[in-house]
Amino acid sequence: MTPCRLIYRSIAGNEVLQPEQLSTLANNAANNNRRLGLHGILIISGNRFLQLLEGPSKHINELYCKIVKDPRHHQIELISFETLVKAEFIDWSMKLLELDKIDTGVRSLLSKKYPMKDDIFHFPNESFLMTSFLVDMKHILSDR
């Protein structure tokens, strides 16, 4: 199976944004992803999800089909789907990053590079900037 990377964004339903729901979501995703050989990161800013998934294309496609049908997501938008030369997130079956909970100094630095409005990060529209944003988030989490 060809390794690939998929990036999408969506608006989260209110029920998912509760801390215990987010924790359960991330833990379940990590367990399922480990079993399927998938890796990735889920970023939350306000009520918006940004997720990157890497792994075998068959499993990525099957998972994305489930996500599209999941009522916890609204206005799902596929940003990119590409074959991989090198996986960036291979160390994580699924990592959750809530941007409103990161250190204020880091938030300040990120706000100089990425758009914010009403103290909420708005994910870039261009896929190359979104990939850059996700890799920056990886480095933030790695430094924790």
C-alpha positions, 0 to 999 in steps of 0.5 A: 500500500502506498503511504500517503498524507491527508489534511482536512479541516472541519468545525467541531460540534459543541459536544466534542469540545468538552474536555472529557470528550476530547480526551476520549476522542484522542485516546480512541483515535490513537488506539485505532491508528496504532492498530492500522499503522496510522500517524497524525496530529489533531489541532483544535483552535476555538471550534475548528479542527485541523487534522493531519493523517499519515499511513497506508492510503487504503486505511487513510481513505477508509478513515476519512470516509468515516470522518466525513459521515461523523456528526461531530464534524461540520463543514469538512474540507479536504485540504490535501491528499498526497503520496509520501516521500517521508512521514513527518508524524511517525512517532505519534499514533494521534497527538492532540493539541488545543491551541488555546491551552499553549503557553502565552509566549508560544502563542505570541510567536505563532501569532506573528506567523499565523492569523489570529482573530479574537484570540483564536488561530485561524488555519491558513488556507493554502495547503503549503502553509497549512503543512508548515503550520502542522509541522510547527505544531509538531515541534511545539509538542516535541519541545514539551 
